[in-house]
Amino acid sequence: MTELIIQVDEDDKVIGLKPKEDFYEGKLIHRSAHLLLFNSENKLLIQKRGADRKWYPGLYTFSVSGTVANETYEECIAREMAEEIGVSVPFKRLFKYKYFDDVDKAFMAVFIAHSDEEIDADEEEIESFVWISLEELKKDIDEHPEMYTQPFLKGIRIYLENFYKSVR
């Protein structure tokens, strides 16, 4: 079955639904939702994308990442959280940013949540995951930025610069 996702214009206004595959050349703009999931030790869950993923295979990214189907950003993150990591917890929307490159063009909504529930990773989407402190993550990003998706690097920098101290 073909997965349909929302196409938007450069102002994030809905144009209509298109097959997900139509977005793989990086010419059309879509919406995506991403989660920063922290545990009680204030460690962030990051996932390593599966090697067969179309966008950014084998790279580390947000705890959860998903394209928005015929739904809101909030409905998308709730669905993707359950599908990708097997967790359903309350979340809060932090910010939205625009990320356009040759591979992907998307408006990305970033959410935050906290949980100590056991992670049940979807093996088709996620190769592995790790809980990491923000200090360790910042150091690793400085030393090995090529191990992370570009959208994640932009999003985590926005989080660290604008939200880190206020939501801890």
Contacts in CASP RR format, 6 or more apart in sequence:
PFRMAT RR
TARGET T0000
AUTHOR 0000-0000-0000
METHOD contacts of the structure
MODEL  1
MTELIIQVDEDDKVIGLKPKEDFYEGKLIHRSAHLLLFNSENKLLIQKRG
ADRKWYPGLYTFSVSGTVANETYEECIAREMAEEIGVSVPFKRLFKYKYF
DDVDKAFMAVFIAHSDEEIDADEEEIESFVWISLEELKKDIDEHPEMYTQ
PFLKGIRIYLENFYKSVR
2 19 0 8 1.000
2 20 0 8 1.000
2 21 0 8 1.000
3 19 0 8 1.000
3 20 0 8 1.000
3 67 0 8 1.000
3 69 0 8 1.000
4 17 0 8 1.000
4 18 0 8 1.000
4 19 0 8 1.000
4 20 0 8 1.000
4 69 0 8 1.000
4 70 0 8 1.000
5 17 0 8 1.000
5 18 0 8 1.000
5 19 0 8 1.000
5 20 0 8 1.000
5 23 0 8 1.000
5 30 0 8 1.000
5 31 0 8 1.000
5 67 0 8 1.000
5 68 0 8 1.000
5 69 0 8 1.000
6 14 0 8 1.000
6 15 0 8 1.000
6 16 0 8 1.000
6 17 0 8 1.000
6 30 0 8 1.000
6 31 0 8 1.000
6 68 0 8 1.000
6 69 0 8 1.000
6 70 0 8 1.000
7 14 0 8 1.000
7 15 0 8 1.000
7 16 0 8 1.000
7 17 0 8 1.000
7 18 0 8 1.000
7 22 0 8 1.000
7 23 0 8 1.000
7 28 0 8 1.000
7 29 0 8 1.000
7 30 0 8 1.000
8 14 0 8 1.000
8 15 0 8 1.000
8 29 0 8 1.000
8 30 0 8 1.000
8 31 0 8 1.000
8 107 0 8 1.000
9 15 0 8 1.000
9 29 0 8 1.000
10 29 0 8 1.000
12 31 0 8 1.000
12 96 0 8 1.000
12 98 0 8 1.000
12 107 0 8 1.000
17 69 0 8 1.000
17 70 0 8 1.000
18 28 0 8 1.000
20 67 0 8 1.000
22 28 0 8 1.000
23 30 0 8 1.000
23 67 0 8 1.000
23 104 0 8 1.000
23 105 0 8 1.000
24 54 0 8 1.000
24 55 0 8 1.000
26 101 0 8 1.000
26 102 0 8 1.000
26 103 0 8 1.000
26 104 0 8 1.000
26 105 0 8 1.000
27 105 0 8 1.000
28 105 0 8 1.000
29 100 0 8 1.000
29 105 0 8 1.000
29 106 0 8 1.000
29 107 0 8 1.000
30 67 0 8 1.000
30 68 0 8 1.000
30 105 0 8 1.000
30 106 0 8 1.000
30 107 0 8 1.000
31 67 0 8 1.000
31 68 0 8 1.000
31 73 0 8 1.000
31 76 0 8 1.000
31 106 0 8 1.000
31 107 0 8 1.000
31 108 0 8 1.000
31 109 0 8 1.000
32 65 0 8 1.000
32 66 0 8 1.000
32 67 0 8 1.000
32 68 0 8 1.000
32 76 0 8 1.000
32 106 0 8 1.000
32 107 0 8 1.000
32 108 0 8 1.000
32 109 0 8 1.000
32 151 0 8 1.000
33 64 0 8 1.000
33 65 0 8 1.000
33 66 0 8 1.000
33 68 0 8 1.000
33 73 0 8 1.000
33 74 0 8 1.000
33 76 0 8 1.000
33 77 0 8 1.000
33 80 0 8 1.000
33 108 0 8 1.000
33 109 0 8 1.000
33 111 0 8 1.000
34 61 0 8 1.000
34 62 0 8 1.000
34 63 0 8 1.000
34 64 0 8 1.000
34 65 0 8 1.000
34 66 0 8 1.000
34 77 0 8 1.000
34 108 0 8 1.000
34 109 0 8 1.000
34 110 0 8 1.000
34 111 0 8 1.000
34 151 0 8 1.000
34 152 0 8 1.000
34 155 0 8 1.000
35 62 0 8 1.000
35 63 0 8 1.000
35 64 0 8 1.000
35 65 0 8 1.000
35 77 0 8 1.000
35 80 0 8 1.000
35 81 0 8 1.000
35 91 0 8 1.000
35 110 0 8 1.000
35 111 0 8 1.000
35 112 0 8 1.000
35 113 0 8 1.000
36 44 0 8 1.000
36 62 0 8 1.000
36 63 0 8 1.000
36 94 0 8 1.000
36 110 0 8 1.000
36 111 0 8 1.000
36 112 0 8 1.000
36 113 0 8 1.000
36 156 0 8 1.000
36 159 0 8 1.000
37 44 0 8 1.000
37 45 0 8 1.000
37 63 0 8 1.000
37 64 0 8 1.000
37 85 0 8 1.000
37 87 0 8 1.000
37 112 0 8 1.000
37 113 0 8 1.000
37 114 0 8 1.000
37 115 0 8 1.000
38 44 0 8 1.000
38 45 0 8 1.000
38 112 0 8 1.000
38 113 0 8 1.000
38 114 0 8 1.000
38 115 0 8 1.000
39 45 0 8 1.000
39 114 0 8 1.000
39 115 0 8 1.000
39 116 0 8 1.000
39 131 0 8 1.000
40 114 0 8 1.000
40 116 0 8 1.000
41 131 0 8 1.000
41 133 0 8 1.000
42 133 0 8 1.000
42 134 0 8 1.000
42 168 0 8 1.000
43 131 0 8 1.000
43 132 0 8 1.000
43 133 0 8 1.000
44 63 0 8 1.000
44 131 0 8 1.000
44 132 0 8 1.000
44 133 0 8 1.000
44 134 0 8 1.000
44 137 0 8 1.000
45 63 0 8 1.000
45 85 0 8 1.000
45 119 0 8 1.000
45 129 0 8 1.000
45 130 0 8 1.000
45 131 0 8 1.000
46 60 0 8 1.000
46 61 0 8 1.000
46 62 0 8 1.000
46 63 0 8 1.000
46 129 0 8 1.000
46 130 0 8 1.000
46 132 0 8 1.000
46 137 0 8 1.000
46 152 0 8 1.000
47 60 0 8 1.000
47 61 0 8 1.000
47 62 0 8 1.000
47 63 0 8 1.000
47 64 0 8 1.000
47 65 0 8 1.000
47 84 0 8 1.000
47 85 0 8 1.000
47 121 0 8 1.000
47 125 0 8 1.000
47 126 0 8 1.000
47 127 0 8 1.000
47 128 0 8 1.000
47 129 0 8 1.000
48 58 0 8 1.000
48 59 0 8 1.000
48 60 0 8 1.000
48 126 0 8 1.000
48 127 0 8 1.000
48 128 0 8 1.000
48 129 0 8 1.000
48 130 0 8 1.000
49 55 0 8 1.000
49 56 0 8 1.000
49 57 0 8 1.000
49 58 0 8 1.000
49 59 0 8 1.000
49 60 0 8 1.000
49 61 0 8 1.000
49 125 0 8 1.000
49 126 0 8 1.000
49 127 0 8 1.000
49 149 0 8 1.000
50 57 0 8 1.000
50 58 0 8 1.000
50 125 0 8 1.000
50 126 0 8 1.000
50 127 0 8 1.000
51 57 0 8 1.000
51 58 0 8 1.000
51 127 0 8 1.000
53 125 0 8 1.000
55 103 0 8 1.000
55 104 0 8 1.000
55 149 0 8 1.000
56 103 0 8 1.000
56 104 0 8 1.000
56 149 0 8 1.000
56 150 0 8 1.000
56 151 0 8 1.000
58 127 0 8 1.000
59 147 0 8 1.000
59 148 0 8 1.000
59 149 0 8 1.000
59 152 0 8 1.000
60 147 0 8 1.000
60 148 0 8 1.000
60 149 0 8 1.000
60 152 0 8 1.000
61 148 0 8 1.000
61 149 0 8 1.000
61 151 0 8 1.000
61 152 0 8 1.000
62 110 0 8 1.000
62 152 0 8 1.000
63 85 0 8 1.000
63 129 0 8 1.000
64 77 0 8 1.000
64 80 0 8 1.000
64 81 0 8 1.000
64 84 0 8 1.000
64 85 0 8 1.000
65 80 0 8 1.000
65 84 0 8 1.000
66 76 0 8 1.000
66 77 0 8 1.000
66 80 0 8 1.000
66 84 0 8 1.000
67 76 0 8 1.000
67 106 0 8 1.000
68 76 0 8 1.000
69 76 0 8 1.000
71 79 0 8 1.000
73 93 0 8 1.000
73 96 0 8 1.000
73 109 0 8 1.000
74 93 0 8 1.000
74 111 0 8 1.000
77 91 0 8 1.000
77 109 0 8 1.000
77 111 0 8 1.000
78 88 0 8 1.000
78 91 0 8 1.000
81 87 0 8 1.000
81 88 0 8 1.000
81 89 0 8 1.000
81 91 0 8 1.000
81 113 0 8 1.000
82 88 0 8 1.000
83 122 0 8 1.000
83 125 0 8 1.000
84 121 0 8 1.000
84 122 0 8 1.000
84 125 0 8 1.000
84 126 0 8 1.000
85 119 0 8 1.000
85 120 0 8 1.000
85 121 0 8 1.000
85 122 0 8 1.000
85 126 0 8 1.000
85 129 0 8 1.000
86 117 0 8 1.000
86 119 0 8 1.000
86 120 0 8 1.000
86 121 0 8 1.000
86 122 0 8 1.000
87 115 0 8 1.000
87 117 0 8 1.000
87 119 0 8 1.000
87 120 0 8 1.000
89 113 0 8 1.000
89 114 0 8 1.000
89 115 0 8 1.000
89 117 0 8 1.000
90 113 0 8 1.000
91 111 0 8 1.000
91 112 0 8 1.000
91 113 0 8 1.000
92 111 0 8 1.000
92 112 0 8 1.000
92 113 0 8 1.000
93 109 0 8 1.000
93 110 0 8 1.000
93 111 0 8 1.000
94 110 0 8 1.000
94 111 0 8 1.000
94 112 0 8 1.000
94 159 0 8 1.000
94 163 0 8 1.000
94 167 0 8 1.000
95 109 0 8 1.000
95 110 0 8 1.000
95 158 0 8 1.000
95 159 0 8 1.000
95 162 0 8 1.000
95 163 0 8 1.000
96 107 0 8 1.000
96 108 0 8 1.000
96 109 0 8 1.000
96 110 0 8 1.000
97 107 0 8 1.000
97 108 0 8 1.000
97 110 0 8 1.000
97 154 0 8 1.000
97 155 0 8 1.000
97 158 0 8 1.000
98 106 0 8 1.000
98 107 0 8 1.000
98 108 0 8 1.000
99 105 0 8 1.000
99 106 0 8 1.000
99 107 0 8 1.000
99 108 0 8 1.000
99 150 0 8 1.000
99 151 0 8 1.000
99 154 0 8 1.000
100 106 0 8 1.000
101 150 0 8 1.000
104 151 0 8 1.000
106 151 0 8 1.000
108 151 0 8 1.000
108 155 0 8 1.000
110 155 0 8 1.000
110 158 0 8 1.000
110 159 0 8 1.000
112 163 0 8 1.000
112 167 0 8 1.000
119 129 0 8 1.000
121 128 0 8 1.000
121 129 0 8 1.000
132 140 0 8 1.000
134 160 0 8 1.000
134 164 0 8 1.000
137 156 0 8 1.000
138 160 0 8 1.000
140 147 0 8 1.000
141 148 0 8 1.000
141 153 0 8 1.000
141 156 0 8 1.000
145 153 0 8 1.000
END
